[in-house]
Amino acid sequence: MKKIIIPSLMVCAMIVSCGSPSTEKADNTANANQQADKDLLTKAKGIFQPLPERADNPENPITEAKVKLGKMLYYDTRLSKTGNNSCNSCHNLATYGVDNVATSKGDAGKNGERNSPTVFNAAFNVAQFWDGRAKDVEEQAGGPILNPVEMAIPSKEYLEKKLRDAKEYDEMFKAVFPDDKQPITYTNITKSIAAFERTLVTPAPFDAYLKGDATALNDDQKLGLRMFIETGCTQCHMGSGLGGTLFQKFGLFADYRTLTNSTTNDEGKKKQSNQAGDKDVFKASSLRNIAKTAPYFHDGSVSDLNKAVVIMGKTQLNKELSDAEVGPIVAFLNSLTGTVAEDVKTPPATLTKK
C-alpha cells in the first residue's frame, strides 16, 4: 500500500511544481496589464478632462425659460429671409449637430464656403468659426442670420420686427428679459440661442473612463488612446473637448490640398487678417462625436475618418501612420461619441404645428 501511495504523492507534487511557474507568469502578466491600465488612465487625466454638464457664461446666465426660448429660435425658419432655413438646417441636432455634407445650402439655395461644424460642445471652444472670428457662441449665433448666403436676413432691425409680429414670442421674451422695455432685440435673440447651445453637451464613454471607470473603454480603444497620445495628436487635441482650444496651420509638413484633393483654395485666418503668417491657419477642431460628424476639415473634403487620421498624421506630425496604428486610434475616437437627448432632437410643438 505504501509503495502505491508514495509515488502518487510524488506525481502530485510534480504536477503542482510544474504548474506554478505558468500560474506565476500569468499573474505577473495580469498585474503588469493592470499597472499599464492604471498608468494610461493617469496619463490621460493629465491631458484630458471630462465634459462639464454645461458651458456657463456669467454674462449670459442660463435659465430654463431662456433655454426654451433659445431652442424655439434655433428651430424657427423665420430666422431666415425666405423661411427655408433655421439654425438646425445646417446644424441638425438629430445628426450630431451637422448636416453631413461638405458645405451647407443657404436660404437662397447657394452653398457656403466652409463645412458647418457641430454645435454640440462648441461652447467650450476658445472661439467660434473655423477662423475664430467670433469670440463665443453668443457672437456666433448672430453671424449666420445676417450672412447673405446662409440665412440672408437683411438687418438686425428686420428680424426684430419680424419676431415682434409673431405673437407667440411676445410673452416668451418678456418672461426671459423682464427688465427690458423692449425684450425682442437682436442681442436677446442671440443670447437665447447661445444659452440653448451652452446646454448641448454630450458626455461619452471616454468621460466615464476619465472619471475612473477603466471598463468604459475596451482593449482596442485603450490601445488607440495610448497611440493617440504617443503619436503626438495631443499637441492640438487635448482638454475636455479634445481640441477647440487653439489655432494651428493645417499643413505643417505638407500642403493639405495635395492630400485632401480640396477643390477650393481656402487660406484660413489669412482671409480675415490679411497676415501672411495666418495662411492655412484654422481652429483645431474638437474631436467630440467625430465619428458622427463627417465630412471632415474646413472644406468637408474627406468623408472617411480613417483617411482623415492618416492625413493629419502626415500633414501635422510628418508621420506615415500604418493600418495597425490608424485602426486603434479610430476605435478610440469612437469612444468620444456621446448620446443626444431625445428632447433636444425634437422641434418645439409650436413650430411643428405651423
C-alpha positions as CSV (number, residue, x, y, z in Angstrom):
1,M,0.0,0.0,0.0
2,K,2.8,2.4,0.9
3,K,4.5,1.6,-2.4
4,I,1.4,2.8,-4.3
5,I,0.8,6.0,-2.2
6,I,4.3,7.4,-2.1
7,P,4.8,7.5,-5.9
8,S,1.3,9.1,-6.2
9,L,2.2,11.8,-3.9
10,M,5.4,12.4,-5.8
11,V,3.4,12.7,-9.0
12,C,1.0,15.2,-7.4
13,A,4.0,17.2,-6.2
14,M,5.5,17.3,-9.6
15,I,2.2,18.5,-11.2
16,V,1.9,21.3,-8.7
17,S,5.6,22.2,-9.1
18,C,5.3,22.2,-12.9
19,G,2.1,24.3,-12.8
20,S,3.5,27.0,-10.5
21,P,5.7,28.9,-13.0
22,S,2.9,29.2,-15.5
23,T,0.4,30.4,-12.9
24,E,3.0,32.9,-11.6
25,K,3.8,34.1,-15.1
26,A,0.0,34.6,-15.8
27,D,-0.3,36.5,-12.6
28,N,2.6,38.7,-13.4
29,T,1.2,39.4,-16.9
30,A,-2.2,40.3,-15.4
31,N,-0.5,42.6,-12.8
32,A,1.6,44.2,-15.5
33,N,-1.5,44.8,-17.6
34,Q,-3.4,46.3,-14.7
35,Q,-0.5,48.6,-13.9
36,A,-0.3,49.6,-17.6
37,D,-4.0,50.4,-17.5
38,K,-3.6,52.5,-14.4
39,D,-0.6,54.3,-15.9
40,L,-2.6,55.1,-19.0
41,L,-5.5,56.4,-17.1
42,T,-3.2,58.6,-15.0
43,K,-1.6,60.0,-18.1
44,A,-4.9,60.6,-19.8
45,K,-6.2,62.5,-16.8
46,G,-3.2,64.8,-17.1
47,I,-4.1,65.7,-20.7
48,F,-7.9,65.5,-20.9
49,Q,-10.8,66.4,-18.6
50,P,-14.4,65.1,-18.5
51,L,-17.0,67.4,-20.1
52,P,-18.8,69.7,-17.6
53,E,-22.6,69.5,-17.5
54,R,-22.9,72.7,-19.4
55,A,-20.8,75.7,-20.6
56,D,-21.7,78.5,-18.3
57,N,-21.3,82.2,-19.2
58,P,-21.7,84.7,-16.3
59,E,-22.6,87.4,-18.9
60,N,-25.4,85.3,-20.2
61,P,-26.9,83.2,-17.3
62,I,-28.6,80.0,-18.3
63,T,-32.2,79.7,-17.2
64,E,-34.9,77.2,-18.1
65,A,-37.0,79.8,-19.8
66,K,-34.1,81.2,-21.8
67,V,-33.1,77.7,-23.0
68,K,-36.7,77.0,-24.0
69,L,-36.8,80.3,-26.0
70,G,-33.4,79.6,-27.5
71,K,-34.5,76.2,-28.7
72,M,-37.5,77.7,-30.3
73,L,-35.4,80.2,-32.1
74,Y,-32.9,77.6,-33.1
75,Y,-35.5,75.6,-34.9
76,D,-37.5,78.5,-36.3
77,T,-37.2,79.1,-40.1
78,R,-38.4,82.6,-39.7
79,L,-34.9,83.5,-38.8
80,S,-34.0,83.2,-42.5
81,K,-35.3,85.7,-45.1
82,T,-37.4,83.4,-47.2
83,G,-38.1,80.8,-44.5
84,N,-36.1,78.0,-46.0
85,N,-33.5,77.7,-43.2
86,S,-33.2,77.5,-39.5
87,C,-30.1,77.1,-37.4
88,N,-31.0,73.4,-37.4
89,S,-30.8,73.2,-41.2
90,C,-27.0,73.3,-41.2
91,H,-26.5,72.1,-37.6
92,N,-29.0,69.3,-37.4
93,L,-29.4,68.2,-33.8
94,A,-30.8,64.8,-34.9
95,T,-27.5,64.1,-36.6
96,Y,-25.0,65.2,-34.0
97,G,-25.2,68.9,-34.9
98,V,-24.1,68.7,-38.5
99,D,-25.8,68.1,-41.9
100,N,-23.1,65.6,-43.1
101,V,-22.4,67.5,-46.4
102,A,-19.2,69.3,-47.4
103,T,-20.8,72.7,-47.4
104,S,-24.3,73.7,-46.4
105,K,-27.1,75.1,-48.6
106,G,-28.2,78.6,-47.6
107,D,-31.6,80.2,-47.6
108,A,-31.5,81.1,-51.3
109,G,-30.0,77.7,-52.4
110,K,-26.4,78.7,-52.7
111,N,-23.8,76.7,-50.7
112,G,-21.4,78.3,-48.2
113,E,-17.7,78.2,-48.5
114,R,-16.8,76.1,-45.4
115,N,-18.1,73.0,-43.7
116,S,-20.7,73.5,-40.9
117,P,-19.1,72.3,-37.6
118,T,-21.2,70.7,-34.9
119,V,-22.8,72.8,-32.3
120,F,-22.6,70.1,-29.6
121,N,-19.9,71.0,-27.1
122,A,-19.0,74.0,-29.3
123,A,-19.5,76.5,-26.4
124,F,-16.3,75.1,-24.8
125,N,-14.2,76.2,-27.8
126,V,-11.7,79.0,-27.4
127,A,-13.5,80.8,-30.3
128,Q,-16.2,80.1,-32.9
129,F,-16.0,79.5,-36.7
130,W,-13.0,77.9,-38.4
131,D,-11.1,81.2,-38.3
132,G,-12.2,82.2,-34.8
133,R,-13.8,85.4,-35.9
134,A,-16.5,85.1,-33.1
135,K,-15.3,85.1,-29.5
136,D,-18.2,82.9,-28.2
137,V,-21.5,81.3,-29.1
138,E,-23.4,84.5,-28.3
139,E,-21.5,86.3,-31.0
140,Q,-21.5,83.3,-33.3
141,A,-25.3,83.0,-33.1
142,G,-25.8,86.3,-34.8
143,G,-23.4,85.7,-37.7
144,P,-25.2,83.2,-40.0
145,I,-28.5,85.1,-39.6
146,L,-27.1,88.2,-41.3
147,N,-24.9,86.3,-43.7
148,P,-26.2,86.9,-47.3
149,V,-25.6,83.3,-48.3
150,E,-26.6,81.4,-45.1
151,M,-29.9,82.9,-43.7
152,A,-29.9,86.2,-45.6
153,I,-31.7,88.4,-43.0
154,P,-31.1,92.0,-44.4
155,S,-30.6,93.6,-41.0
156,K,-31.0,93.2,-37.2
157,E,-34.0,95.6,-37.3
158,Y,-35.6,93.4,-40.0
159,L,-35.5,90.3,-37.8
160,E,-36.6,92.2,-34.7
161,K,-39.7,93.4,-36.4
162,K,-40.4,90.0,-37.9
163,L,-40.4,88.4,-34.5
164,R,-42.3,91.2,-32.8
165,D,-45.1,90.4,-35.3
166,A,-45.1,86.8,-34.2
167,K,-47.5,86.7,-31.2
168,E,-46.0,83.5,-29.6
169,Y,-42.7,85.3,-29.0
170,D,-44.1,88.3,-27.1
171,E,-44.7,86.5,-23.8
172,M,-41.6,84.3,-24.1
173,F,-39.2,87.2,-24.5
174,K,-40.9,89.1,-21.7
175,A,-40.5,86.2,-19.3
176,V,-36.8,85.8,-20.1
177,F,-36.0,89.6,-20.2
178,P,-38.5,91.2,-17.8
179,D,-36.4,94.3,-17.2
180,D,-36.1,95.2,-20.8
181,K,-38.6,97.8,-22.1
182,Q,-38.5,96.1,-25.5
183,P,-37.4,92.4,-24.9
184,I,-37.3,91.4,-28.5
185,T,-34.0,92.7,-29.6
186,Y,-31.2,91.2,-31.8
187,T,-29.0,90.9,-28.7
188,N,-31.6,89.0,-26.8
189,I,-32.2,86.7,-29.8
190,T,-28.6,85.7,-29.9
191,K,-28.3,85.4,-26.1
192,S,-31.2,83.0,-26.1
193,I,-29.9,80.8,-28.9
194,A,-26.5,80.8,-27.2
195,A,-28.0,79.8,-23.8
196,F,-29.6,76.8,-25.5
197,E,-26.4,75.9,-27.3
198,R,-24.5,76.0,-24.0
199,T,-26.6,73.1,-22.8
200,L,-25.7,71.0,-25.8
201,V,-23.2,68.7,-24.1
202,T,-22.7,65.1,-24.9
203,P,-20.8,63.0,-22.3
204,A,-19.4,59.9,-23.8
205,P,-17.8,56.6,-22.6
206,F,-14.4,58.4,-22.5
207,D,-15.8,60.7,-19.8
208,A,-16.7,57.7,-17.7
209,Y,-13.2,56.4,-18.3
210,L,-11.6,59.7,-17.1
211,K,-13.8,59.6,-14.0
212,G,-12.2,56.3,-13.1
213,D,-14.2,53.6,-14.8
214,A,-11.5,51.6,-16.6
215,T,-14.1,49.3,-18.2
216,A,-15.7,52.2,-20.1
217,L,-13.1,51.7,-22.9
218,N,-12.5,48.3,-24.5
219,D,-8.9,47.0,-25.2
220,D,-8.8,48.4,-28.7
221,Q,-9.9,51.8,-27.5
222,K,-7.3,51.8,-24.8
223,L,-4.6,50.8,-27.3
224,G,-5.9,53.6,-29.5
225,L,-5.8,56.1,-26.7
226,R,-2.2,55.1,-26.0
227,M,-1.3,55.5,-29.7
228,F,-3.2,58.8,-29.8
229,I,-1.0,60.2,-27.0
230,E,2.3,58.6,-28.1
231,T,1.8,59.7,-31.8
232,G,1.5,63.3,-30.7
233,C,-2.1,64.0,-31.5
234,T,-2.5,65.7,-28.1
235,Q,-0.4,68.6,-29.2
236,C,-3.6,70.1,-30.6
237,H,-6.3,67.8,-29.3
238,M,-6.4,68.0,-25.5
239,G,-8.7,69.2,-22.8
240,S,-12.3,68.4,-22.3
241,G,-13.2,68.9,-26.0
242,L,-10.1,67.1,-27.3
243,G,-9.5,70.2,-29.4
244,G,-11.1,73.5,-30.0
245,T,-8.6,75.3,-27.7
246,L,-6.1,76.6,-30.2
247,F,-5.3,77.6,-33.8
248,Q,-2.8,75.7,-36.0
249,K,-1.6,75.8,-39.5
250,F,-3.1,72.9,-41.5
251,G,-0.1,71.5,-43.3
252,L,3.0,71.9,-41.1
253,F,4.8,69.3,-43.1
254,A,2.8,69.0,-46.3
255,D,0.3,71.1,-48.3
256,Y,-3.0,69.7,-47.1
257,R,-4.5,70.3,-50.6
258,T,-2.4,67.6,-52.1
259,L,-3.8,65.0,-49.7
260,T,-7.4,66.1,-49.3
261,N,-7.9,66.9,-53.0
262,S,-9.6,70.1,-52.0
263,T,-11.3,71.9,-54.8
264,T,-11.1,75.3,-53.1
265,N,-8.0,77.3,-52.0
266,D,-9.1,78.4,-48.5
267,E,-6.2,80.2,-46.7
268,G,-7.9,80.2,-43.3
269,K,-7.4,83.1,-41.0
270,K,-5.5,85.0,-43.6
271,K,-8.8,85.8,-45.3
272,Q,-9.8,87.8,-42.2
273,S,-6.4,89.2,-41.1
274,N,-4.5,89.6,-44.4
275,Q,-1.4,88.5,-42.5
276,A,0.9,86.1,-44.3
277,G,1.5,84.2,-41.1
278,D,-2.2,83.3,-40.9
279,K,-2.1,81.4,-44.2
280,D,-3.8,78.0,-43.8
281,V,-4.4,78.6,-40.1
282,F,-7.6,77.1,-38.8
283,K,-9.1,76.2,-35.4
284,A,-8.0,72.7,-34.3
285,S,-11.4,71.0,-34.1
286,S,-12.8,69.3,-31.1
287,L,-12.9,65.6,-31.7
288,R,-16.1,65.1,-29.7
289,N,-18.6,63.0,-31.7
290,I,-16.1,63.0,-34.6
291,A,-17.2,59.5,-35.8
292,K,-20.7,61.0,-36.5
293,T,-19.7,64.4,-38.0
294,A,-18.3,63.6,-41.4
295,P,-17.2,65.0,-43.8
296,Y,-14.0,66.4,-42.2
297,F,-11.8,69.5,-42.3
298,H,-12.8,73.1,-43.0
299,D,-13.9,72.3,-46.6
300,G,-15.5,68.9,-45.9
301,S,-13.1,67.4,-48.4
302,V,-12.7,64.0,-46.7
303,S,-15.5,61.8,-45.7
304,D,-13.7,58.8,-44.3
305,L,-12.4,59.0,-40.7
306,N,-9.5,56.6,-41.2
307,K,-8.3,58.7,-44.2
308,A,-8.6,61.9,-42.1
309,V,-6.4,60.4,-39.4
310,V,-3.8,59.4,-42.0
311,I,-3.8,62.9,-43.5
312,M,-3.5,64.5,-40.0
313,G,-0.5,62.2,-39.3
314,K,1.2,63.3,-42.5
315,T,0.4,67.0,-42.5
316,Q,0.7,67.8,-38.8
317,L,3.2,65.3,-37.4
318,N,5.2,64.2,-40.5
319,K,4.3,60.5,-39.8
320,E,3.1,57.8,-42.1
321,L,0.6,56.0,-39.9
322,S,0.0,52.3,-40.6
323,D,-3.3,50.5,-40.6
324,A,-2.2,48.9,-37.3
325,E,-2.0,52.4,-35.8
326,V,-5.0,54.0,-37.5
327,G,-7.4,51.2,-36.6
328,P,-7.0,51.6,-32.8
329,I,-6.9,55.4,-33.0
330,V,-10.2,55.4,-34.8
331,A,-11.5,52.9,-32.2
332,F,-10.6,55.4,-29.5
333,L,-12.2,58.2,-31.4
334,N,-15.4,56.2,-31.4
335,S,-15.4,56.4,-27.6
336,L,-15.9,60.1,-27.9
337,T,-19.4,59.6,-29.3
338,G,-22.0,60.8,-26.8
339,T,-25.7,60.4,-26.5
340,V,-28.1,63.2,-27.7
341,A,-31.2,63.5,-25.6
342,E,-34.5,62.9,-27.5
343,D,-36.0,66.2,-26.3
344,V,-33.0,68.1,-27.9
345,K,-33.6,66.4,-31.2
346,T,-37.4,67.2,-31.2
347,P,-38.5,70.5,-32.6
348,P,-40.9,72.6,-30.4
349,A,-44.5,71.6,-30.9
350,T,-45.4,75.2,-31.5
351,L,-43.3,75.2,-34.7
352,T,-44.2,71.8,-35.9
353,K,-47.9,72.8,-36.0
354,K,-47.3,75.6,-38.4
